[in-house]
Amino acid sequence: MATKRILILGGGYGGVWAGKILEKHFRKREDVAITLVDKRPFHTLMTELHEVAGWRTEPESVQVSFRKIFGAKRIDVQLDTIESIDWQNKVARGKVRSYEFDYIIVGVGAEPEFFGIPGVAEHSFTLWSFEDAMRIRRHIEHKFYEASLEPDPERRKKLLTFVVAGAGFTGIEMIGELLDYRDVMCRKLYLDPNEVRVVNIEALPSILPILEEDLRSKAEKYLLKRRCEIILNAAIIGAEAGKVLLKDGRVVETDTFIWTCGVKGSTFAGTMGLPTGKRNRIECDMEMKSPAYPFAYVVGDNAGLMFEGKPLAQIVETAHFTAEAAAKNIIADIDGGERHQFKPNYHGFMISLGSTYGVSNAGNMKTSGFMALAIKHLINVWYLLNIAGINQVWEYLKHEFLDMKDRRSILGNFASYKIRPYWALLLRMWLGLMWFFEGLNKVGEGWLNFALGSKSGWMFSPGVVQAGVKAVEATSAASAWEGAAEATSAASAAAATTAASAAVEATSAASGAWSGATEAAAKALGPVWDLTKPILDPNSGLVTWFRTTFMDGIFAHLPFTLFQVMIVVMEMGIGLALFGGCFTWLAAAASIGMCLVFTLSGMFAWNQLWFVFAAILMLGGAGRSFGLDYWLIPAIKRWWNGTRFARKWHFYADDPTK
């Protein structure tokens, strides 16, 4: 059987989603080959570009490597730019090579629409690609720096005027980032925040017209409160160097003019030879199929489908719904079966107005402030989990919360402050020594002298046999522990009473006035919290359940000799690993696990609980400071990230190496 070749043009939201669906279905099929072509080696999170442009997050926060997304999947990702398509011979020609196909998905994205307004394209910044975001990022930082050196008030005013044209999602989110960044840069460069103008110009009578009135009102009030100038009913008729021209004759002078007033299908989409409608949007039916070629499907911003009399909204969910229809219909073309039509099920909209406030209508639930931003983060997490797995979710959380600067997240900087690993060095070594001597002490107690019989019987129920040796009665062990604790408590109380009596006598000799009261108080003194007692009572229900389920049910099958060697080796091994900073994370996790076992066995005291808290701190990479992990972990990560398992399940440590 001839191989069916599926070509996906573009690794945007639609292309990636279609690729995931097709790859999953044809994963075990040798007769189907899937190729995705994009001019960048990464998928761009377009909805988060404003965060990069406004210096909230680092550039890599919006990049998801195709190697992460597809890993060991059976999909060939090619870095290339398609220049033409021969529809008759089914060949796409790129700068690097040509690609033959039987089915093709066109998802080459969109580009800004300037509506023929003179000067706008030449004198404005756009925010529709990773490169756009980086240009704005560098530009606004430079303008703040220039303003800090500029003595002329008029020139400084122009430098510190930032204009965003358009009050849709992209424009308003960019405005929010500029307001945040204004406060950050004014603190750093000793500028007066009142000198900074952040201006939003919109031709319509309101901002965010797609939202309900109450949410629009909240968003507008928030922006005005933060001193954003909102100019409504103001059509832009032109732009010149340093000037934005309005229809009513006003001129806004600025060195920073950002255009977000609309998008159209990419120029390539309009010239590739498929029937197109307005704004380079390719005609297609409800199956996302081109009327000219039944093997050509269109997704995302390129789709010119009119649904319920309206063009499709150019948002992420539209890209997903169109990709799902296109991918399932290609599957039907190859395997037969039911056709799939475009069926949107929009869940709502989430808009951030900076790092700490947003508005949202998701699932018919209207929210604002913290909750709206939390929903937006959850949606992003869900999307990243689906396309690139838990590793990319962790990267997102690091960028948005753990590595955040200047309090620009809904958690402020509470999750971003870090302890330097060298501060934990002595604690790591001390914890290691304690574990090592725990094991060494067991050797001294005869745990490896098997002629003495079992030393670990207290961890099992009465009558349980380990290799023919009856375990010590659990009740006896508990009684012994309680007796020791009572003796210690009594001794402590006696010592405390003696000391208190001496103090009373001395005080009485000096004054004689409070002797009776002090003696009564002294008799009542005792330990408020006896830290030498076990955390869990050895006879409690939880300890009994753990002992009978796990110790009796599993470990009792091991000879006591093997069990005791295992405990001693683990304790000493954990100690040596922590002391030397070797596989510190694993050693710390094992430390916590051992402490949990001892706690559930009813023999772990409150004053030993610091073992757990110290081990939690060690999980944060403490072994890389004056430890062997400094060399070991990078090498292991490089090896692991190249394994098929890591690539197949998106279970990377940082970035893939293949």
C-alpha positions in Angstrom: 0.0 0.0 0.0 1.3 3.5 -1.0 2.2 5.8 1.9 -0.3 8.6 2.5 1.6 11.9 3.0 0.0 14.6 5.2 1.7 18.0 5.1 0.9 20.7 7.7 1.9 24.2 6.9 2.5 26.2 10.1 3.1 25.3 13.7 0.6 27.7 15.2 -2.3 26.8 17.4 -4.2 25.1 14.5 -1.2 23.3 13.0 0.0 21.9 16.3 -3.5 20.8 17.4 -4.1 19.1 14.1 -0.7 17.5 14.2 -1.4 16.0 17.7 -4.7 14.6 16.6 -3.3 13.0 13.4 -0.2 11.7 15.1 -2.2 10.0 17.8 -4.4 8.3 15.3 -1.7 7.1 12.9 1.0 6.5 15.5 1.3 2.8 14.7 0.7 3.1 11.0 3.7 2.8 8.7 1.6 3.7 5.7 1.0 7.3 6.8 3.7 10.0 7.0 3.0 13.4 8.7 5.3 16.4 8.1 4.9 19.8 9.8 6.8 22.8 8.3 7.4 26.0 10.1 9.9 28.8 9.7 10.7 28.8 13.4 11.9 25.9 15.6 9.2 26.6 18.2 5.5 27.1 18.7 4.7 30.6 19.8 2.1 31.3 22.6 0.6 34.3 20.8 -1.8 35.1 23.6 1.2 35.8 25.9 3.3 38.0 23.6 2.3 41.1 25.5 4.1 39.7 28.6 7.4 39.5 26.7 6.9 42.9 25.1 6.2 44.5 28.5 9.2 42.8 30.2 7.0 40.8 32.6 8.4 37.4 31.5 11.5 36.3 29.6 11.4 35.6 25.8 11.5 31.8 26.2 8.3 31.9 28.2 6.3 32.1 24.9 8.4 29.6 23.1 7.5 25.9 23.1 10.0 23.8 21.2 8.6 21.5 18.5 11.0 18.9 19.9 9.1 19.2 23.2 5.7 19.0 21.6 6.3 16.1 19.3 9.3 14.4 20.9 9.5 10.8 19.8 6.2 11.0 18.0 5.9 9.9 14.4 5.7 13.4 13.0 8.6 15.0 11.0 9.1 18.7 11.8 11.0 20.7 9.2 12.5 24.2 9.6 11.7 25.8 6.3 9.7 28.6 4.6 7.2 27.5 1.9 7.3 29.8 -1.2 4.9 28.2 -3.6 2.5 25.2 -4.0 1.8 23.2 -7.1 -1.7 22.1 -6.5 -1.9 19.9 -9.6 1.1 17.8 -8.7 0.6 18.2 -4.9 4.1 19.6 -4.2 4.9 22.4 -1.7 8.2 24.1 -2.5 10.3 25.7 0.2 13.6 27.5 0.5 15.3 24.3 1.7 13.5 21.5 -0.2 10.2 20.4 -1.7 7.4 18.4 0.1 5.1 16.1 -1.7 1.7 15.5 -0.2 -1.6 13.7 -0.6 -3.4 15.9 2.0 -2.4 19.4 3.2 -3.5 21.5 6.1 -2.9 25.2 5.6 -2.3 27.1 8.9 0.2 29.8 7.9 -1.3 32.3 10.3 -2.2 36.0 10.0 -0.5 39.4 9.9 -1.4 42.9 10.9 -4.1 44.8 8.9 -3.3 48.5 8.4 -6.5 49.3 6.4 -4.6 51.4 3.9 -4.0 54.2 6.5 -1.0 56.2 5.3 2.1 56.0 7.4 0.9 53.5 9.9 2.9 50.5 8.6 6.0 52.5 8.4 5.8 54.3 11.8 4.3 51.8 14.1 5.2 48.6 16.0 3.0 45.6 15.7 2.4 42.8 18.1 1.7 39.7 16.1 4.9 37.6 16.3 7.7 36.7 18.6 10.0 39.1 16.7 7.4 41.9 17.1 7.4 41.4 20.9 11.1 41.5 21.1 11.3 44.7 19.1 8.8 46.4 21.4 10.6 45.0 24.4 13.9 46.5 23.4 12.4 49.7 22.2 10.5 50.7 25.4 13.4 49.9 27.6 15.6 52.2 25.5 13.0 55.0 25.6 12.8 55.0 29.3 16.6 55.0 29.5 16.8 57.9 27.0 14.2 59.8 29.0 16.3 59.4 32.2 19.2 61.3 30.5 17.1 63.9 28.7 17.1 67.4 30.3 14.6 69.0 27.8 11.1 68.6 29.3 9.4 68.6 25.9 11.6 66.0 24.4 11.3 63.9 27.6 7.5 64.1 27.3 7.6 62.6 23.9 10.0 59.9 24.9 7.7 59.0 27.8 4.4 58.9 25.7 3.4 55.4 24.8 0.5 55.0 22.4 -1.4 51.8 21.7 -4.0 51.9 18.9 -6.8 49.5 19.3 -8.8 48.4 22.4 -9.4 44.8 21.6 -7.8 42.0 23.5 -4.2 42.5 22.2 -4.3 46.3 22.7 -5.7 46.3 26.2 -3.3 43.6 27.4 -0.4 45.5 26.0 -1.7 48.6 27.8 -1.8 46.7 31.0 1.9 45.6 30.6 3.0 49.2 29.8 1.3 50.4 33.0 3.1 47.8 35.0 6.4 48.5 33.3 6.1 52.2 33.8 6.1 51.8 37.6 9.1 49.4 37.4 11.2 51.6 35.2 10.4 54.8 37.1 11.6 53.3 40.3 14.8 52.0 38.6 15.7 55.2 36.7 14.4 57.7 39.2 11.7 59.1 36.9 8.5 60.8 37.9 5.6 58.4 37.0 3.4 61.4 36.5 5.5 62.3 33.4 4.7 59.0 31.7 1.7 58.9 29.4 0.1 55.6 28.4 -2.5 56.3 25.8 -5.1 54.0 24.2 -6.8 55.2 21.0 -9.9 53.4 19.8 -12.3 54.3 16.9 -15.3 52.6 18.6 -17.2 54.1 21.5 -15.9 51.5 24.1 -13.0 49.3 24.8 -13.2 45.4 24.6 -16.4 45.5 22.5 -16.7 41.7 22.5 -17.3 41.7 26.3 -20.4 42.4 28.2 -21.0 46.0 29.5 -20.3 45.3 33.1 -16.9 43.7 32.4 -16.0 46.5 30.0 -16.9 49.0 32.7 -14.7 47.3 35.2 -11.8 47.1 32.8 -12.1 50.8 31.9 -12.3 51.9 35.5 -9.2 50.0 36.4 -7.2 51.5 33.5 -8.4 55.0 34.3 -7.5 54.4 38.0 -3.9 53.6 36.9 -3.8 56.8 34.9 -4.2 55.4 31.4 -5.6 57.9 28.9 -8.4 56.3 26.9 -9.4 58.2 23.7 -12.6 56.7 22.3 -14.5 57.5 19.0 -11.1 58.6 17.6 -10.3 57.3 14.2 -6.6 57.3 13.2 -6.1 58.8 9.7 -2.4 58.7 9.5 1.0 58.5 11.1 4.3 60.3 10.7 7.6 60.0 12.4 6.9 60.7 16.0 3.2 61.6 15.4 -0.2 59.9 15.4 -2.9 61.8 13.4 -6.5 61.6 14.5 -9.6 62.4 12.4 -10.7 65.2 14.7 -7.5 67.0 14.0 -5.6 66.1 17.2 -2.0 65.0 17.0 -0.4 62.8 19.6 3.3 63.1 19.7 5.1 59.9 20.7 8.2 57.9 19.9 6.3 54.7 20.7 3.2 53.8 18.5 1.9 50.3 18.8 -0.7 49.1 16.3 -3.2 46.4 17.3 -6.2 47.3 15.3 -6.8 44.2 13.3 -5.3 41.2 11.5 -5.8 39.5 8.1 -4.7 36.3 6.7 -1.0 36.2 5.8 0.1 37.5 2.4 1.2 34.0 1.4 -2.2 32.6 2.2 -3.7 35.1 -0.3 -1.2 34.2 -3.1 -1.0 30.4 -2.8 -3.6 29.8 -5.4 -6.7 28.8 -3.3 -10.0 30.8 -3.6 -9.9 33.5 -1.0 -12.4 36.1 0.5 -11.8 39.3 2.4 -8.5 39.8 4.2 -6.8 36.8 2.6 -9.0 34.4 4.4 -9.2 31.1 2.4 -12.7 29.9 1.4 -13.7 26.5 2.9 -16.8 24.5 3.8 -18.0 23.2 7.1 -15.5 20.4 6.9 -12.7 23.0 6.6 -12.1 21.8 3.0 -11.2 24.1 0.1 -13.9 24.1 -2.6 -11.2 24.0 -5.2 -9.2 21.0 -3.9 -10.8 18.3 -1.7 -7.4 17.3 -0.3 -6.7 20.9 1.0 -7.9 21.9 4.5 -7.7 25.3 6.2 -7.4 26.0 9.9 -7.1 28.9 12.3 -6.8 32.5 11.1 -6.6 31.4 7.5 -10.2 29.9 7.5 -12.7 32.0 5.6 -15.7 30.0 6.7 -18.8 32.1 7.4 -20.5 30.6 10.5 -24.0 31.8 11.3 -23.5 34.7 9.0 -20.3 35.9 10.6 -16.6 35.3 9.9 -14.9 33.1 12.5 -13.4 34.8 15.4 -9.6 34.8 15.2 -8.9 33.3 18.6 -7.2 30.2 20.0 -10.4 28.1 20.4 -11.3 28.7 16.8 -8.0 27.4 15.7 -8.6 24.3 17.8 -12.1 23.7 16.5 -11.1 24.1 12.9 -8.0 21.9 13.4 -10.1 19.2 15.0 -12.5 19.2 12.0 -9.7 19.2 9.4 -7.7 16.4 11.1 -10.7 14.1 11.6 -11.8 14.6 8.0 -8.3 13.6 6.8 -8.6 10.5 9.0 -12.0 9.8 7.3 -10.4 10.4 3.9 -7.8 7.8 4.6 -9.6 5.2 6.7 -13.2 6.0 5.8 -15.9 6.6 8.4 -17.9 9.5 9.6 -17.2 13.1 8.4 -16.8 15.9 10.9 -18.1 19.4 10.6 -16.9 22.5 12.3 -18.7 22.7 15.7 -17.6 25.5 18.0 -18.1 25.3 21.7 -16.5 28.5 22.9 -15.8 28.7 26.6 -15.4 32.4 27.0 -12.7 35.1 27.2 -10.0 36.0 29.7 -8.1 39.3 29.4 -5.3 40.5 31.6 -4.9 44.2 32.4 -1.4 43.9 33.7 0.0 41.3 36.1 -2.5 41.6 38.9 -5.9 42.4 37.4 -8.0 40.9 34.7 -11.6 40.4 33.6 -13.1 37.1 32.4 -16.3 35.5 31.2 -15.5 31.8 31.1 -18.2 29.1 31.3 -20.8 31.8 31.8 -19.0 32.8 35.0 -18.0 36.5 35.1 -15.0 37.3 37.2 -12.5 40.1 37.7 -9.3 40.7 39.5 -7.4 37.8 41.0 -9.9 35.2 40.0 -10.0 36.2 36.3 -6.2 36.0 36.1 -6.2 32.6 38.0 -8.7 31.3 35.3 -6.4 32.6 32.5 -3.4 30.8 34.1 -5.4 27.6 34.5 -6.4 27.7 30.8 -2.8 28.2 29.8 -1.7 25.3 32.0 -4.4 23.0 30.5 -3.3 23.9 27.0 0.4 23.3 27.7 -0.3 20.1 29.5 -2.1 18.8 26.3 0.5 19.8 23.8 3.8 19.4 25.7 3.2 17.6 29.0 4.0 18.4 32.6 7.5 19.7 31.9 6.2 22.6 29.9 3.6 23.3 32.7 6.5 23.5 35.1 8.3 25.9 32.8 5.2 28.1 32.6 4.8 28.1 36.4 8.5 29.1 36.8 8.1 32.0 34.4 4.8 33.2 35.7 5.4 32.8 39.5 8.7 31.3 40.7 11.1 33.5 38.6 8.9 36.6 38.6 10.4 40.0 39.4 9.1 43.3 40.6 5.9 41.6 42.1 4.4 41.3 38.6 2.1 38.3 39.3 -1.1 37.6 41.2 1.2 36.1 44.0 3.5 39.1 44.1 7.0 37.9 44.9 5.9 35.5 47.6 6.8 32.5 45.4 9.9 34.0 43.8 12.3 34.7 46.5 15.0 32.1 46.6 17.5 30.8 49.2 21.1 30.6 47.9 22.2 27.0 47.9 25.4 27.8 49.8 23.3 28.9 52.8 22.0 25.3 53.0 25.5 23.8 52.7 26.1 23.3 56.4 22.6 22.0 57.0 22.9 19.6 54.2 26.2 18.2 55.6 24.8 18.1 59.1 21.7 16.2 57.9 24.0 13.8 56.1 26.1 13.2 59.2 23.0 12.5 61.3 21.7 9.9 58.8 25.2 8.3 58.6 25.5 8.0 62.4 21.9 6.7 62.6 23.1 3.8 60.5 26.4 3.5 62.2 24.7 3.4 65.6 22.5 0.5 64.4 25.7 -1.3 63.5 26.9 -0.7 67.1 23.6 -1.9 68.4 24.1 -5.3 66.6 21.9 -4.8 63.6 24.5 -6.6 61.5 25.4 -9.1 64.2 22.8 -11.6 63.1 23.6 -14.1 65.9 21.8 -11.7 68.3 18.6 -12.2 66.4 16.2 -9.6 65.0 16.7 -6.0 66.1 13.8 -4.6 64.0 11.0 -6.6 65.5 9.4 -3.5 67.0 8.3 -2.5 63.5 6.1 -5.6 63.2 3.0 -7.0 64.9 3.3 -9.5 67.8 3.9 -13.0 66.5 5.0 -12.0 63.1 7.9 -14.2 62.0 11.0 -13.0 60.0 13.0 -15.9 58.7 11.9 -18.0 61.7 12.6 -15.4 64.3 9.6 -14.2 66.2 9.3 -10.4 66.3 9.4 -8.5 69.5 5.9 -7.9 71.0 4.7 -4.6 69.6 2.9 -3.9 72.8 6.0 -4.5 74.8 8.0 -2.1 72.6 5.3 0.5 73.0 5.3 0.0 76.8 9.0 0.2 76.9 8.9 3.4 74.9 6.1 4.9 77.1 8.0 3.8 80.3 11.1 5.5 79.1 9.2 8.6 78.2 7.4 8.6 81.6 10.8 8.2 83.4 12.3 11.0 81.3 9.2 13.1 82.1 9.4 12.4 85.8 13.1 13.1 85.9 12.5 16.4 84.0 9.7 17.3 86.4 11.8 16.4 89.4 14.7 18.5 88.2 12.4 21.3 87.4 10.8 21.1 90.9 14.2 21.1 92.6 15.4 24.0 90.6 12.2 25.9 91.2 12.4 25.1 95.0 15.9 26.5 95.2 14.8 29.6 93.4 11.8 29.9 95.8 14.1 29.6 98.9 16.4 32.3 97.5 13.5 34.6 96.8 12.0 33.9 100.2 15.2 34.8 101.9 15.3 38.1 100.1 11.7 39.1 100.6 9.6 36.4 102.3 6.4 37.8 100.8 5.6 35.4 97.9 6.9 32.1 99.3 3.5 30.4 99.5 2.4 31.4 96.1 5.7 30.5 94.5 5.9 27.1 96.1 2.4 26.3 94.8 3.4 27.4 91.3 6.6 25.4 91.4 4.7 22.2 92.2 2.6 22.8 89.1 5.5 23.2 86.7 6.2 20.5 84.1 7.0 20.2 80.4 4.5 22.0 78.2 5.2 19.8 75.3 7.4 16.7 75.7 9.3 16.6 72.4 10.8 13.2 73.2 7.5 11.4 72.8 6.6 9.8 69.5 4.5 11.7 67.0 2.0 8.9 66.7 1.1 6.6 69.5 2.5 3.1 68.8 -0.9 1.6 69.6 -3.0 4.1 67.6 -5.2 2.9 64.8 -3.1 4.5 62.0 0.1 2.9 63.3 -1.6 -0.5 63.7 -3.1 -0.2 60.1 0.3 0.7 58.7 2.1 -2.1 60.6 -0.4 -4.8 59.6 -0.8 -3.6 56.0 2.8 -2.8 54.9 5.2 -4.1 57.5 3.5 -7.4 58.2 2.1 -7.8 54.7 5.2 -7.0 52.7 8.5 -6.6 54.6 7.8 -9.5 56.9 8.5 -11.8 53.9 12.1 -10.6 53.9 14.5 -12.4 56.2 15.3 -10.1 59.1 19.0 -10.2 58.0 18.2 -8.7 54.7 15.8 -6.2 56.1 18.2 -4.9 58.7 21.1 -4.7 56.2 18.7 -2.7 53.9 17.8 -0.2 56.7 21.5 0.3 57.7 22.7 0.7 54.1 19.9 3.1 53.3 20.5 5.3 56.3 24.3 5.4 55.8 23.8 5.8 52.0 21.4 8.7 52.5 23.9 10.3 54.9 26.9 9.9 52.5 24.9 11.2 49.6 23.7 14.3 51.4 27.1 15.0 52.9 28.8 14.9 49.5 25.9 16.5 47.6 25.6 13.5 45.3 22.1 12.8 43.9 20.9 15.2 46.6 17.3 15.3 45.4 16.9 11.5 45.5 18.7 11.3 48.9 16.4 14.0 50.3 13.3 12.3 49.0 14.5 9.0 50.5 15.1 10.8 53.8 11.5 12.0 53.8 10.3 8.5 52.9 12.3 6.9 55.7 11.0 9.5 58.2 7.5 8.8 57.1 8.0 5.0 57.6 9.4 5.5 61.1 6.6 7.9 62.0 4.0 5.5 60.9 5.8 2.8 62.9 5.1 4.9 66.0 8.8 5.4 66.9 9.6 8.9 65.4 9.7 11.6 68.0 8.7 15.3 67.7 12.3 16.4 68.2 13.4 14.4 65.1 10.9 16.1 62.8 13.6 18.5 61.7 14.9 15.7 59.5 11.8 16.1 57.3 11.9 19.9 57.1 15.6 19.9 56.3 15.2 17.3 53.6 12.4 19.4 52.0 14.9 22.3 51.7 17.5 19.9 50.1 15.1 19.2 47.3 15.8 22.6 45.9 19.1 21.7 44.3 21.3 22.1 47.4 23.7 19.5 46.1 24.9 21.8 43.4 26.7 24.1 45.9 30.0 22.5 46.8 28.6 19.1 45.9 29.1 16.4 43.3 25.7 17.3 41.8 27.4 20.3 40.2 28.9 17.9 37.7 26.5 15.0 37.9 23.1 16.5 37.3 23.8 18.4 34.0 25.3 15.2 32.5 22.4 13.1 33.7 19.9 15.6 32.4 21.6 15.6 28.9 21.4 11.8 28.8 17.8 11.6 30.1 16.4 14.3 27.8 17.6 12.3 24.9 15.9 9.1 25.8 12.9 7.9 23.9 10.9 7.6 27.1 11.4 11.3 28.0 10.6 12.4 24.4 7.6 10.1 24.1 5.9 11.2 27.4 7.2 14.8 27.4 8.9 14.0 30.7 11.9 16.2 30.2 14.3 17.8 32.7 14.6 21.2 31.1 15.0 20.9 27.3 15.2 17.9 25.0 18.6 17.0 23.6 17.3 15.2 20.5 
